[in-house]
Structures are given as C-alpha cells and as structure tokens.
C-alpha cells in the first residue's frame, strides 16, 4: 500500500521504517527540513537501537523515502499516518495545533479518498475534530479518520513496532477497518493480536494504558517509602507481588520514578481531559505527586549523607530518562541535578548516550567521559539510570577514586552484598541501607 507519514519524531520514524519493512511503500515528511535532510542520507536525528540500520536498508531498497514536498508525499497515498507531537500547553492540556495543521496538509495534498490515521497520543474526541477539519478543507474527497495508538517504548521501539503485544484500531466504518486490516496484514499473518473498537474507545485506551503503567511505578515507589521506614525490602515485596499473575512483576521497580516524553505529559493531559468531561480523577494527580516525591526523597537521602550540599561534588551515573536512549525529556536525573545545582553542589554526570542532550538542558552540569572520571573526588555518587554498563562497574576502582565512598542507588541496580564487600556506605531505594562506618549511622536529630 502507498502510505504517507506526517511527522518523523520517535513514533513517526519507527512507523515509517516498520511499515516499509513489511513491504509498504512509505513516504515520510516533517516540518523540520534539517531532519528530512538527515533522514534522506539514512541518518536518524536521535538514537534508537536498530532504527538507523532499518531506515538505511529501507531507503536503499526503495520502499522508504523522505521529502518536505507534500505533493509528492501525498501522491496516490491510500493511508496517511499523523505522528506529530502533542506537547503540553501551560496548563498541561495537550496542544493539538500540529495535529490540526497536519490534517489540513493531508486534505490539501491528498489525490484520492484516504484513511487518515491518528497515531499521536491525543485526548478522546480528537478524531471528531480531525474529521471536521479534513472535510471542511476538501469537499471533493472522502476522508475516514481512524485511531491507531502506538504502544512502543523508547529503547525498544523497533522491536515493539515489529512484534507488538497488540495492534489497536478504532474506526467507525467497515471500509476503514478493511483498509487498516490491509495495512497490518503482514503483522496479523505472523500472529499479532488485532483489537478493533470504536474511535473514542481506542483514543481513551491509550491514556488508560499509560496512566496505569505510571500508577504501578508510583504505587511501588509509595511502598518503597514505607519500606525504608520499616527496614523492609521493596525489591522482595515487588517479587512477592509480581508472583501473583493478577498483578505481574513488570513496572514494579522502585526508584527515581518515571520520566520521558509520554507518562509525565500524558498524565496531565488525561487529567485535563477528564476535568473537561466533568469527571474528577484525583488519582492521576496523586500518581504524579508520588513521582515528584521520588526525586525529593533521593535529594533528602543525599542531604542526610552529606549535610551541606554547597561545594560538595556529586556524581550522577545515567542522565537519560531510561537506558538505551539519548532522550532526557522529563528525566528524573535532570530534575535531581537541577535541585542539587540550585543547592550549590558541583554536579558531574556521565551517560553513555545522553550527555550532550543533558548538558543542553542544564548548562551548569559538568560532563565526564566515563563513570570513574565522574566519580573522581566525588563526595557522593547517585545511580540515576540503569544502563547495563553500570552493572559491571569495578566497584573497588570506583571506591578508590571517590572522596567519600557514598552511593545512593536511585534504581536499585547494585547488589547490597557487593556494596558492603567493597566498603561503600550504600543507600538503595526502599531497601535497608548498608552502613559499615559507625560514624555514618550516628543519628543526627533533624537530619
Ligand atoms: C511508555 C509506554 O511504556 C509505552 O507503552 C508507550 O507507547 C509510550 O510510553 C508512549 O506513550 O509513547 P516510554 O516512555 O518509552 O514508553 O518508556 P517506559 O519503558 O514506559 O518507561 C517510562 C519511565 O518509567 C522511565 O523513566 C523508566 O525508568 C520508568 N520506570 C519504568 C520505572 O521507574 N520503574 C519501572 O518499573 C518501569
């Protein structure tokens, strides 16, 4: 099928590459000319495992192309995917201007009746507006709007898009369903689950999924707080909970909380949407509140360990909002660094991929070229992102370069027994601390 993709951000580009991988003829476009120039050379504007290789291959095999010329992108397209950003407005409501203007572009440049797919995460009701926009713009063509939310995770986006848990299609006509079944036939032929609903259900289901995942994280972070006060171990608690198939172990890792371009923004947007619909959902605000507390609790631990923060050197391992990405949007590591810097600490960060992006967001941050350089002369080290390379770190070497052997583990990556053996004072999240030096365990009133 001939498919146009409007917007080549994370979702759009993965959509382009995976549709082409399954044999469709895909043309991608973006308002950002520099991005399109880069993509035409087979290079991706952000790091996502496996994506650049796939884009390069599909470009060279001729199934994928990129252009800023909407006439050529839309020529003969049977389906157009709208994958543009829906950033938060000042009050958190989703800004849908890019969706509207993409709709206008699609209508103006379409050459035949077309199915228009809403892939961006949008509030329920957006499809109705999109339908009106398309029809008002062009009376001579028939547009059918479909909701087809994306469930891919950054860092695993290609794998998630090639082999999804489920494909969700919300439509309101048999023809639209038929067209979308055609788009996804290569997937369903391989056994992917296809769920068909009405449009509003599909739109709302996306928000429901993301809010529930965020809820799991905040729930275990709330339990972590209680565990810390009662000398219990939140990791073991998560294992116990996870052994119940009704609960499941995934997304029960306590730590610095969630970040990224989805959960923080989607939760607020969902809350605003519910309020607009006259439904009170204080649960959503509580999830976000617990998430903020996760960073605050870590700052508190550092304060308890170091007393004054002024001029203390603090090393951060990991700056991306999660491993396998260079994305620092709403990264808890950045939020943490911001508080530490504003309290006068010297903050030195290391991340395998996200260093430059972090520095652009937070110019006061110093960057180091490896974990040991970051830790050199540090009074405290905070593990912020659980990159695999940190799992095999040489703990003895790390301890030797630090000014004080203090580690706060914001992702429970290290094994407390290893930390004890290496002589660290170790503060994990929601687990008993390891405090070998009696001076460190002396109670300090009000600390
Ligand atoms: C999330 C969803 O997982 C995807 O299904 C969805 O498609 C996507 O949002 C989206 O709406 O586009 P993503 O933001 O890429 O994907 O990342 P996740 O893997 O969900 O992680 C989000 C955050 O939660 C990260 O900061 C991660 O460190 C944190 N997290 C995750 C925890 O703190 N604990 C956990 O147990 C799991």
Boltz pocket constraint, residues with backbone or C-beta under 6 A from the ligand:
constraints:
  - pocket:
      binder: B
      contacts: [[A, 121], [A, 150], [A, 151], [A, 152], [A, 153], [A, 154], [A, 155], [A, 210], [A, 213], [A, 217], [A, 249], [A, 250], [A, 251], [A, 252], [A, 253], [A, 254], [A, 255], [A, 256], [A, 257], [A, 258], [A, 259], [A, 260], [A, 261], [A, 262], [A, 263], [A, 321], [A, 322]]
      max_distance: 6.0
